[in-house]
Amino acid sequence: DMEMAMKFIPGVKKVNLHANYLEADTFVDRNEIEPKHFEKWADWAVEKGIGLDFNPTYFSHPKSEVATLSSADEDIRKFWIEHGIRCRRIGDYFAKRTGKPCVINHWTPDGDKEFPVDTISPRLRMKDSYDQIFEATKDVTGVIDGIESKVFGIGAESYTVGSHEFCMGYVMSKGIDHIIMTLDTGHYHPTEVVSAKLGAVYAFSDNVLLHVSRPVRWDSDHVVNFDDETRAIMEELVRLGKLDKTYIATDFFDASINRVVAWVNGLRNVRKAILAALLQPVAMMKDLEAKGDNSSRLAVTQEFKAAPFNLVWDYYCAKENAGVGLEWLEEVKE
């Protein structure tokens, strides 16, 4: 399925695995995973010439029912710290096998359904857990670590340990190149947008990891559309000159439709948004702004919203033999 989807997604590609995608003949718990449990994935990636990214799976486990890296139960917290350590070592293995950096994203479901009395102790434990993971794996190379926040989760509606403020504070306080912010488009209040956050984060950080998704009223991870916010994110990255400093990942699913169609639609939409942004006259617009000609700035930015970028997109897809228009759909349906 992945190979079929990649056929119709033009350009360079990577695949992101979760730790629970391991392969083993007998049960292997999260604190016991090793590179050998992902050898077939690495073999496949090398064969296809693609990179592999990785995610610790700090959820869907008996030991994640209350908390993980912030747990007050030291045995449970040590279990998840060890999981994080092993994930970074697997990331190192992926980087060495593929010759491409492995981006690891750390997200935990820790929180509370009601507002707790003590809001700082879980965060201090989580901070210490991350510190232990990175200290124990300081010999790891080729790995970039994103720290991902969330506004709330199911069963954690009132309090999220890994809030935006916590994650941003952790990343900025560490000042380490490989520890960066993850901004997920579905992990904020519905009135907040990631496109408005990028300039502030890049004022203090050299890199950002994006999870491009489509929230519908909450973090619902719908298939990414070619919508206003996706376009605004890519426009901002191009205008900031940070497109090559941003790790762009997609984070979506829809079990009600064919998954190959979902992958192809979502990733093509992200790349359309990047292309539409790259085709805008950014230097001209910045020059008008610097001269204080805000009237012309508005006129130019609005004019290019309707520019026929799709002609360039079709040409690009044709060059990449990735299917022009909906040519790909019939082959996927067959």
C-alpha positions in Angstrom: 0.0 0.0 0.0 2.8 2.4 0.9 4.6 1.7 -2.4 1.4 2.3 -4.4 0.9 5.6 -2.6 4.5 6.8 -3.1 4.1 6.2 -6.8 1.6 9.1 -6.9 3.3 11.4 -4.4 6.0 13.3 -6.4 9.3 14.3 -4.8 11.4 13.0 -2.0 9.7 10.9 0.6 10.2 9.5 4.1 8.2 7.1 6.2 7.5 7.6 9.9 7.1 4.4 12.1 5.7 4.0 15.5 7.5 1.9 18.0 4.6 -0.5 18.2 5.2 -1.4 14.5 8.0 -3.7 15.6 8.3 -7.2 14.2 9.2 -10.1 16.5 8.4 -13.8 16.8 7.5 -13.5 20.5 6.1 -10.7 22.6 8.5 -7.8 23.1 7.5 -5.1 25.6 8.1 -1.4 24.9 11.1 -1.2 27.2 12.8 -4.1 25.4 12.6 -3.0 21.8 15.9 -3.1 19.8 17.0 -2.2 16.3 16.7 -5.9 15.3 13.0 -5.6 15.6 12.9 -3.1 12.8 15.5 -4.7 10.5 12.9 -5.5 7.8 11.6 -1.9 7.8 15.2 -0.7 7.4 15.9 -3.2 4.6 12.8 -2.0 2.8 13.7 1.7 3.2 17.2 1.1 1.9 15.8 -0.7 -1.1 13.5 2.2 -1.8 16.1 4.9 -1.1 13.9 6.6 1.5 14.5 7.7 5.1 12.8 6.5 8.2 11.5 8.6 11.1 10.3 7.2 14.4 7.9 7.7 17.2 8.0 6.3 20.7 4.6 4.8 21.5 3.8 6.2 24.9 0.1 5.1 24.7 -2.2 2.1 24.1 -0.4 0.1 26.9 -1.5 -1.1 30.4 1.3 1.1 31.9 0.0 4.2 30.1 -3.5 4.2 31.6 -2.7 6.9 34.3 0.6 8.5 33.1 3.9 7.7 31.4 6.9 10.0 31.7 5.2 12.1 34.4 4.0 9.1 36.4 4.2 9.3 40.2 4.8 5.6 40.2 8.6 5.4 39.7 8.5 1.8 38.3 6.1 3.0 35.6 8.1 6.1 34.9 11.4 4.1 34.6 9.6 1.8 32.2 8.7 4.7 29.8 12.1 6.3 30.2 13.7 3.1 29.1 11.3 3.1 26.1 12.4 6.6 25.1 16.1 5.6 25.4 15.6 2.5 23.2 13.7 4.6 20.7 16.5 7.0 20.3 18.9 4.1 19.7 16.6 2.7 17.1 16.6 6.2 15.5 20.4 6.1 15.4 20.2 2.7 13.7 17.8 4.1 11.1 20.0 7.1 10.4 23.0 4.8 9.9 21.2 2.3 7.7 19.5 4.9 5.4 22.1 7.7 5.5 19.4 10.2 6.3 18.5 11.9 9.6 15.9 10.2 11.7 13.4 12.6 13.2 11.9 11.2 16.4 8.7 12.8 17.8 7.9 12.6 21.5 4.3 12.9 22.5 2.7 11.6 25.7 -1.0 11.4 26.7 -0.4 12.4 30.3 -3.0 14.5 31.9 -6.1 14.7 34.1 -9.8 14.7 33.4 -10.3 17.2 36.2 -8.1 20.1 37.1 -5.5 18.9 39.6 -4.4 20.7 42.8 -0.7 20.1 42.1 0.0 21.1 38.5 3.8 21.4 38.7 5.0 18.0 40.1 3.9 16.0 37.0 5.7 18.5 34.8 8.9 18.3 36.9 8.8 14.5 36.6 8.3 14.8 32.9 11.2 17.3 32.6 13.4 14.9 34.5 12.3 11.9 32.4 13.3 13.7 29.2 16.6 14.8 30.8 17.3 11.1 31.6 16.5 9.9 28.1 18.8 12.5 26.5 21.6 12.0 29.0 21.6 8.2 28.5 21.7 8.6 24.7 24.1 11.5 24.3 26.3 9.2 22.1 23.4 8.9 19.6 24.0 10.8 16.3 21.8 11.5 13.2 18.6 11.9 15.3 16.4 15.0 15.7 14.0 15.0 18.6 10.7 16.9 18.4 8.8 17.6 21.6 5.1 17.8 20.9 2.5 19.6 23.0 -1.3 19.2 23.0 -4.1 21.3 24.4 -6.1 18.3 25.7 -6.8 14.7 25.1 -9.7 12.2 25.7 -9.7 11.6 29.5 -7.3 14.6 30.0 -9.6 17.4 29.1 -8.7 19.7 32.1 -5.0 19.3 32.3 -2.2 18.3 29.9 1.2 17.8 31.4 2.9 18.3 28.0 1.2 21.6 27.3 2.5 24.1 24.7 4.1 26.2 27.4 5.8 23.2 29.0 7.1 21.8 25.7 8.3 25.2 24.4 9.9 25.9 27.7 11.7 22.6 27.7 13.1 23.0 24.2 14.2 26.6 24.6 15.8 25.9 28.0 17.8 23.0 26.7 19.4 25.0 23.8 20.5 21.7 22.1 20.4 21.5 18.3 18.7 18.2 18.1 15.9 19.0 20.5 13.2 21.0 18.7 9.6 22.1 18.9 6.8 20.0 17.3 3.9 22.0 16.1 0.8 19.9 15.3 -2.0 21.8 13.5 -4.7 20.0 15.6 -3.1 20.4 19.0 -4.2 24.0 19.8 -7.4 25.8 20.6 -9.7 26.1 17.5 -9.0 29.8 17.4 -5.2 29.3 17.3 -3.3 28.5 14.1 0.2 27.2 13.6 0.9 29.6 10.8 0.8 32.4 13.3 3.3 30.7 15.7 6.1 29.9 13.3 7.7 33.3 13.2 7.8 33.5 17.0 9.3 30.0 17.4 11.9 30.6 14.7 13.0 33.8 16.5 14.5 31.4 19.1 15.0 28.1 17.3 16.8 26.9 14.2 14.5 24.1 13.3 10.8 23.1 13.7 9.0 19.8 13.2 5.5 20.2 11.8 2.6 17.7 12.0 0.3 18.8 9.2 -3.2 17.6 10.0 -6.8 18.8 9.7 -8.7 19.3 12.9 -12.5 19.3 12.7 -13.6 21.0 15.9 -10.9 19.1 17.8 -7.7 17.0 17.1 -9.5 14.7 14.7 -6.7 14.2 12.2 -8.8 14.3 9.1 -7.1 13.9 5.7 -5.2 17.1 5.0 -7.0 19.4 2.5 -5.6 22.1 0.3 -7.2 24.6 2.7 -6.5 28.1 3.9 -4.4 27.0 7.0 -2.3 24.5 5.1 -1.5 27.2 2.5 -0.9 29.8 5.2 1.7 27.5 6.9 3.6 27.0 3.7 3.4 30.6 2.8 4.8 31.6 6.2 7.7 29.1 5.9 8.6 30.4 2.4 8.4 34.0 3.5 10.5 33.3 6.6 13.1 31.5 4.4 12.7 28.5 6.7 11.4 25.8 4.3 14.7 24.0 4.4 14.9 24.2 8.2 11.5 22.6 8.8 10.8 18.9 9.0 7.3 18.6 7.5 5.4 15.5 8.5 1.7 14.7 7.9 -0.4 13.3 10.7 -3.8 12.1 9.5 -6.0 9.1 8.9 -9.5 8.2 7.8 -10.7 4.6 8.2 -13.9 5.4 6.3 -12.1 5.7 2.9 -9.4 3.7 1.1 -6.1 4.4 2.8 -4.0 4.7 -0.4 -6.4 7.4 -1.6 -6.2 9.1 1.8 -2.3 9.1 1.7 -2.2 10.3 -1.9 -4.7 13.1 -1.3 -3.2 14.4 1.9 0.4 14.4 0.8 -0.4 15.8 -2.7 -2.3 18.6 -1.0 0.6 19.5 1.3 3.0 19.6 -1.7 0.5 21.7 -3.7 0.5 24.2 -0.8 4.3 24.3 -0.8 4.4 24.9 -4.6 1.7 27.6 -4.4 3.8 29.4 -1.8 7.1 29.0 -3.7 5.5 30.6 -6.9 4.5 33.8 -5.1 6.7 37.0 -5.6 7.9 37.1 -2.0 10.8 39.5 -2.6 8.4 41.9 -4.3 5.9 41.8 -1.5 8.6 42.3 1.1 10.0 45.3 -0.8 6.5 46.9 -0.9 6.1 46.3 2.8 9.5 47.8 3.6 8.6 50.9 1.6 5.3 51.2 3.6 3.2 50.6 0.5 0.6 48.5 2.3 -2.0 49.1 -0.4 0.1 47.5 -3.1 1.1 44.7 -0.7 -2.5 43.8 -0.2 -3.3 43.9 -3.9 -0.3 41.7 -4.8 -1.0 39.1 -2.1 -4.7 38.8 -3.1 -3.9 38.6 -6.8 -1.6 35.6 -6.3 -4.3 33.7 -4.4 -5.9 33.1 -7.8 -2.7 32.6 -9.9 -2.8 29.4 -12.0 -0.2 27.5 -10.0 -2.1 24.3 -10.8 -0.6 24.5 -14.3 2.9 24.2 -12.8 1.7 21.5 -10.4 0.4 19.4 -13.4 3.7 19.9 -15.2 5.6 18.8 -12.2 3.4 15.7 -11.7 3.9 14.8 -15.4 7.7 15.2 -15.1 7.7 12.9 -12.0 5.3 10.4 -13.7 3.1 10.8 -10.6 -0.3 11.2 -12.4 -1.7 14.5 -13.7 -5.0 15.5 -12.2 -7.0 12.4 -11.1 -5.2 10.0 -13.5 -3.9 8.2 -10.4 -7.3 7.4 -8.9 -8.4 4.7 -11.4 -5.1 2.8 -10.9 -5.5 3.0 -7.1 -9.1 1.8 -7.3 -8.1 -1.2 -9.5 
